[in-house]
């Protein structure tokens, strides 16, 4: 029994060490995501000029998986986050990517 527990703990330590090593520093995540987004904008310039709503698709694919907008919204709103209710309107964090998308759409159209 002790041998099984020791093996289990060793396996857990190996797996958690591998997962910890796979986590990128925040600055690297932002730089990589920015580079991927700019590359996608350049590659799809002609299509985006015709239909700028495709920017939302790129943001959903590239940006949103890398950032926790709900957690950032909680930090921004502080105590007001606790007072928010579903009936008070759409969650604050759902609006964050859209102004960025609108800005990118405008830039892509120029």
Backbone as a ProteinNet text record, in pm:
[ID]
protein_1_A
[PRIMARY]
XXXXXXXXXXXXXXXXXXXXXXXXXXXXXXXXXXXXXXXXXXXXXXXXXXXXXXXXXXXXXXXXXXXXXXXXXXXXXXXXXXXXXXXXXXXXXXXXXXXXXXXXXXXXXX
[TERTIARY]
82	0	86.9	191.8	280.8	351.1	382.1	449.2	356.5	229.2	132.1	115.4	110.5	97.4	221.3	338.8	463.2	469	428	426.1	326.7	211.3	110	159.1	225.7	280.1	390.6	474.7	581.2	522	421.5	355.7	290.6	225.9	163.5	266.7	380.7	486.7	542.2	558.8	610.4	512.5	384.8	283	269.2	264.3	248	371.3	490.4	611.9	609.1	561.2	552.1	449.7	338	236.6	288.4	358.5	413.5	513.7	595.1	695.4	629.8	508.5	440.2	374.2	361.6	296.7	393	346	428.5	415.2	519.6	508.5	406.7	337	233	282.4	401.8	452.8	467.6	510.4	525.9	390	289.2	153.9	102.1	119.3	72.3	147.6	279.7	358.8	321.7	308.4	271.8	132.9	38.8	-98	-103	-31.1	-27	33.7	141.1	206.4	114.5	44.6	-48.2	-163.6	-214.7	-326.7	-283.7	-168.8	-119.9	-93.2	-38.4	-12.8	-144.2	-245.8	-376.1	-439.6	-423.7	-479.1	-410.6	-279.9	-205.9	-243.6	-255.7	-287.7	-429.6	-518.9	-659.5	-700.9	-605.9	-632.8	-743.4	-733.3	-831.1	-970.9	-980.7	-1111.1	-1169.3	-1084.8	-1131.3	-1175.9	-1113	-1152.6	-1294.2	-1327.1	-1460.5	-1565.6	-1526.8	-1619.9	-1547.6	-1555.5	-1480.6	-1535.8	-1654.8	-1710.3	-1631.1	-1547.7	-1464.9	-1359.1	-1337	-1241.5	-1285.3	-1416.6	-1466.3	-1427.6	-1434.9	-1396.6	-1248.7	-1163.6	-1021	-996.4	-1064.6	-1049.7	-1093.8	-1205.5	-1254.2	-1155.4	-1089.6	-996.2	-860.4	-811.7	-673.5	-662.6	-744.2	-728.2	-800.8	-928.9	-1010	-961.1	-909.5	-862.6	-742.9	-674.1	-551.5	-568.8	-686.3	-706.1	-835.1	-832.9	-949.7	-1020.2	-1109.3	-1176.8	-1270	-1325.6	-1412.3	-1330.4	-1215	-1130.3	-1082.3	-1041	-998.2	-1113	-1234.1	-1351.2	-1375	-1357.3	-1373.4	-1273	-1148.6	-1045.9	-1081.4	-1130.3	-1163	-1281.9	-1384.6	-1506.9	-1500	-1410.2	-1396	-1524.9	-1567.7	-1689.1	-1814.4	-1812.2	-1930.3	-1960.7	-1859.2	-1880.4	-1977.5	-1964.6	-2051	-2194.9	-2213.6	-2347.2	-2418.2	-2344.6	-2404.6	-2496.3	-2607.1	-2702.6	-2726.5	-2772.4	-2801.2	-2903.2	-2995	-3097.4	-3044.5	-2923	-2869.7	-2802.9	-2812.2	-2756.2	-2652.3	-2596.8	-2497.9	-2371.9	-2303.8	-2182.1	-2080.7	-2017.5	-1918.5	-1810.1	-1761.1	-1648.6	-1682.6	-1808.5	-1844.7	-1824.7	-1821.9	-1804.6	-1659.9	-1567.3	-1426.9	-1369.6	-1386.1	-1324.5	-1385.4	-1511.2	-1577.9	-1522	-1489.4	-1425.6	-1292.2	-1218.1	-1092.6	-1122.4	-1225.4	-1262.5	-1306.5	-1381.9	-1425.3	-1305.8	-1209.8	-1088.6	-1010.2	-997.6	-924.9	-998.4	-1132.5	-1211.1	-1187.4	-1185.9	-1164.9	-1026	-925.8	-789.5	-774.3	-843.1	-833.3	-899.9	-1002.1	-1074.2	-996.4	-898.4	-824.2	-715.9
-118.9	0	126	126	240.5	261.9	150.9	159	223.3	190.1	247.1	396.7	435.6	578.2	653.9	596.2	661.5	676.6	573.7	581.9	687	692.4	791	932.6	955.1	1087.9	1125.8	1030.9	1056.5	1093.2	1019.2	1048.2	1186	1220.3	1350.8	1463	1444	1545.5	1561.5	1451.2	1459.2	1531.3	1498	1560.3	1708.7	1743.5	1884.2	1964.9	1906.1	1974.6	2000.6	1904.4	1921.7	2029	2030.8	2133.5	2271.7	2283.3	2412.2	2462.9	2373.2	2413.3	2459.7	2412.6	2447.3	2584.6	2644.2	2774.1	2884.1	2968.9	3079.6	3200.3	3281.5	3407.2	3499.7	3584.6	3671.8	3757.9	3813.6	3899.6	3821.7	3696.9	3613.2	3580.4	3556.9	3529	3649.6	3769.6	3891	3911.4	3894.2	3912.9	3811.1	3684.8	3580.5	3603.9	3638.3	3662.7	3783.3	3888.9	4008	3975.1	3900.8	3864.4	3778.4	3682.4	3597.7	3679.3	3773.8	3855.7	3946.2	4010.8	4097.3	4017.9	3898.1	3812.7	3775	3738.7	3703	3822.7	3942.1	4062.2	4088.7	4072	4094.6	3991.1	3864.4	3757.2	3770.5	3824.6	3834.3	3976.4	4060.9	4202.6	4224.7	4158.9	4180.3	4137.1	4021.4	3972	4061.3	4110.4	4197	4332.5	4377.5	4504.3	4492.7	4375	4350	4327.7	4250.4	4216.5	4227.2	4345	4370.9	4293.6	4237.3	4160.8	4032.9	3991.9	3873	3894.5	4018.8	4048.6	3979	3978.8	3914.3	3766.4	3702.6	3561.9	3543.1	3631.6	3624.4	3649.9	3748	3777.2	3656.4	3594.4	3476.2	3360.3	3344	3232.7	3258.7	3381.6	3409.9	3475.4	3575.8	3655.6	3594.1	3567.3	3526.5	3401.2	3299.5	3182.1	3209.5	3319.3	3345.9	3439.3	3497.7	3595.9	3566.8	3583.9	3561.2	3695.5	3729.4	3858.5	3870.2	3757.9	3764.7	3803.1	3742.3	3776.2	3921.3	3964.9	4104	4199.5	4161.9	4245.3	4255.8	4145.6	4148.5	4244.3	4240.9	4330.5	4476.9	4504.2	4641.5	4693.7	4612.3	4657.4	4652.6	4573.9	4565.3	4525.9	4605	4573.7	4578.5	4657.3	4667	4533.2	4447.8	4315.9	4234.4	4243.6	4167.5	4217.1	4344.4	4401.6	4378.4	4337.5	4315.7	4194.8	4206.1	4095.6	4065.9	3944.8	3913.9	4008.9	4062.1	4152.5	4294.1	4323.1	4458.6	4478.2	4380.2	4393.8	4288.1	4291.9	4190.8	4205.8	4095.3	4104	4200.2	4274.8	4375.2	4315.5	4197.3	4139.3	4101.7	4081	4045.2	4161.7	4283.2	4400.1	4435.7	4376.6	4415.3	4388.4	4269.6	4245.8	4329.5	4369.5	4436.5	4574.3	4659.4	4785.8	4763.3	4661.4	4630	4587	4506.7	4462.1	4578.2	4672.6	4789.7	4873.1	4888.5	4964.7	4894.5	4762.6	4687.3	4691.5	4683.2	4690.6	4821.9	4930.5	5063.2	5070.8	5018.1	5019.6	4932.7	4819.8	4729.3	4790.2	4870.1	4930.1	5044.1	5099.7	5215.3	5177.7
0	0	0	83.3	90	-43.9	-109.4	-239.5	-343.5	-340	-433.9	-408.9	-281.6	-248.1	-293.2	-269.4	-310.4	-462.2	-534.3	-681.8	-729.2	-663.4	-699.4	-676.6	-563.7	-533.8	-632.1	-666.7	-764	-899.3	-940.8	-1068	-1065.4	-955.3	-942.1	-949.8	-885.8	-889.1	-1030.2	-1101.9	-1238.6	-1330.9	-1319.4	-1404.5	-1371.8	-1242.6	-1207.2	-1247.3	-1240.2	-1284.7	-1433.7	-1510	-1655.1	-1690.4	-1619.5	-1645.8	-1609.1	-1498.3	-1455	-1557.4	-1612.5	-1711	-1841.1	-1869.6	-1994.4	-1989.3	-1871.3	-1856.8	-1900.7	-1992.2	-2042.1	-1950.3	-1941.8	-1866.7	-1935.1	-1858.9	-1916	-2032	-2020.1	-2126.8	-2257.3	-2247.4	-2366.1	-2427.8	-2343.4	-2393.8	-2471.8	-2416.6	-2484	-2615.3	-2613.5	-2735	-2842.7	-2803.6	-2900.5	-2958.8	-2871.2	-2917.7	-3010.9	-2976.1	-3062.3	-3197.8	-3196.9	-3322.8	-3409.2	-3345.9	-3422.2	-3479.4	-3400.8	-3447.2	-3561.7	-3548	-3655.7	-3782.5	-3768.2	-3883.6	-3952.8	-3872.9	-3929.7	-3999.9	-3943.3	-4006.7	-4141.1	-4142	-4268.2	-4373.1	-4332.5	-4427.3	-4482.7	-4403.6	-4443.9	-4477.8	-4511.5	-4534.5	-4638	-4751.9	-4859.7	-4815.7	-4751.5	-4707.2	-4598.4	-4509.2	-4401.6	-4453.9	-4561.5	-4622	-4680.2	-4732.4	-4788.4	-4678.4	-4577	-4468.6	-4335.2	-4274.9	-4152.1	-4031.6	-4042.3	-3930	-3903.8	-3998.8	-3979.6	-3871.4	-3834	-3726.6	-3598.4	-3572.2	-3450.9	-3448.7	-3562.8	-3573	-3538.4	-3590.8	-3559.4	-3410.7	-3354.5	-3211.9	-3129.3	-3167.5	-3096.1	-3103.6	-3217.9	-3237	-3173.5	-3180.3	-3141.5	-3004.4	-2978.6	-2856.7	-2736.9	-2751	-2636.3	-2563.8	-2632.3	-2557.5	-2466.3	-2486.7	-2411.4	-2292.4	-2276.4	-2170.1	-2095.4	-1964.8	-1880.6	-1860.1	-1952.7	-1947.6	-1828.1	-1783.4	-1665.5	-1542.1	-1524.3	-1409.9	-1418.1	-1537.4	-1553.5	-1523.3	-1562.4	-1534	-1384.3	-1314.5	-1168.5	-1105.7	-1154.5	-1100.9	-1129.6	-1250.1	-1288.9	-1209.3	-1196	-1130.5	-977.6	-923.7	-778.5	-709.5	-612.8	-536.4	-622.1	-726.4	-813.4	-879.1	-894.9	-955	-869.5	-738.1	-647.2	-651	-685.5	-687.9	-821.3	-923.1	-1054.9	-1050.8	-1122.3	-1132.3	-1279.3	-1312.5	-1453.2	-1515.1	-1434.4	-1488	-1512.4	-1463.7	-1481	-1617.1	-1702.5	-1836.7	-1864.9	-1987	-2023.1	-1937.8	-1910.3	-1830.1	-1890.2	-1804	-1843.7	-1933.1	-1897.7	-1971.1	-2114	-2145.4	-2283.6	-2379.5	-2328.2	-2412.7	-2437.5	-2365.2	-2377.7	-2517.2	-2573.6	-2704.5	-2816.1	-2802	-2911.8	-2945.8	-2847.7	-2885.8	-2957.5	-2914.9	-2984.4	-3127.1	-3142.8	-3276.8	-3363.8	-3305.9	-3382	-3424.6	-3335.1	-3367.9	-3479.8	-3469.9	-3571.8	-3705.9	-3700	-3823.1	-3893.7	-3817.7	-3875.3	-3937.8	-3867.6	-3920	-4043.7	-4047.9	-4162.7	-4285.7	-4262.7	-4375.1	-4439.9	-4366.5	-4419.2	-4513.7
[MASK]
++++++++++++++++++++++++++++++++++++++++++++++++++++++++++++++++++++++++++++++++++++++++++++++++++++++++++++++

